[in-house]
Amino acid sequence: MDAVFFVLPEAALEERFLAATGPGGQNVNKVATAVQIRLDVFALRLSPPVYARLKQLAGSRWTNEGEIVLTARSFRTQEANRADARERLLALLTKAHQAPVRRIKTKPSRTAKEKRLTGKAIRGDVKKGRSKVSFD
């Protein structure tokens, strides 16, 4: 499958920096290091199948306004969190562009069916042999 390289248009993105939680000591209380990134999906002009896959992949991150909201707060710096959020957004878009591979139905051969049924009969006999013996 061909790799899809996608460039995020800056006009479709909106970034906000928030106060993060977690490790970082006093730095966390003073500096807004977490980033919340919003992507306007309609600005991307996606085809209907890609749009549908993206909506399903985004799940609860999809808003009623047609935006995807991601929050990155894993790192202690704005730059690292910003890069992480953009990377995750690109991964989501790349996955949405990959069409699922259609499953080709296969039919088992006659010998395969016979072999399976013979195996089941043998197992059934073994299990039947484990039951209580009646002295009739």
N, C-alpha and C positions, 0 to 999 in steps of 0.2 A: 504494500500500500504506500502511496506517495505521501511524503510528509507535507503538511500544510504550514506555510509560513504566513503568519498573520501580523499585520502592523496595526496597533491600536491608534485610531485618530485622536489627537489631543482634544479636539472639540467635543468629542463624545464622553470625555472623562471629567470627573469632578472629584477633587481630593479634599479631605478635611483631616486635620490632626487632632487627636483626642488624648486625654490623660489615660495612660496605660495602667494595667494592673500587673502584679507579679514582682519578680526580682528587679532590683535596680536601686533600692534604698531611697534616699532622699531625692534622687534624680527623678524617680517616678512621680513624686508629688509636685515637683517644680516644672518639669518639661513635658509637653504633649508629644509623646513619641509614637503612640499608636496612630495608624492611618486608616481612615475609612474611605474607600474608593467606590465611586458610583459610575456605572457605565450605562449610557443611554443606548439601548439595544436598537431602537428604531433608526438611529444615526448610522448604524453599520450597514443597513440595506441588505439584510440576509435573505436568502431564498427560504421559502416556506418550510421545506424539510429540515434545514439547518436551524431555523428559528424554533421549530417544535422540539428538536433534540436539545437545543440550548436551554429552553424553558424547563424541560424535564430535568436536565443535569443541574441547573441552578437551584431547583427546589425552593426552599424557604428564603433563599437569598434574592429571589425575584420579587419585585414590588408590583403593585397594581398600576403604577405609572410606566411600566415597561423598562425598569432599571434593574441592574444587578448590583447589589451592595455587598462588598467584601470588607472585612475588617482584619488588619494584620497588626498583631501586638506581640509577636514572638521575640523580637530583638529589642535592644536597648537604644537604638538610634532611629531617627526618622528615616534616614536614607535606606537602611537595611529593611525596615518595615515597608517602605514604599516599594522597594524592589521586589520584596516577597509578594506583596499584594498584586503587583503588575504581572509577576510570573505566574501566580495562581490563576489570574484572569485569562492570561494567554493560554494556559493549559486547558482551561474550561472551553475556550473558543476553539482550540485545536481539536479537542475531543468531539465537540459538536459538529465540526466539519467532516469527521470521519463517518461515512455511512456504514451501518451495521452490515456484516457479511450475511447474505441469505443462506439459510441452511438447506442443503439438498437432501431430500428424503431418500432413504435407502431401504430396500426390501431384503430381509434375510433370505438366504437360499433355502431350498428344501432340505438339504443335508444339515444345514445349521439348525433348522427347526427340529428335525428328528433328533439330532444330538442333544439339544436342550431338553426335549421331552423325555429322552432316555435317561438323561442325568437326573431329571426330576423324579422319575419313577424309581430309580435306584435309591435316591435319598429318602423317598417315601417308604420304601421297603426297609431301609435301615432304621428309620424312626418307628415304623410299625413293630419291628423286632424288639424295640426297647420297652414296649408296653407290657402290661401285666399278662401273664400266661394263664389261660383258662384250661381247666382239666376236663373238658367235655368229651 
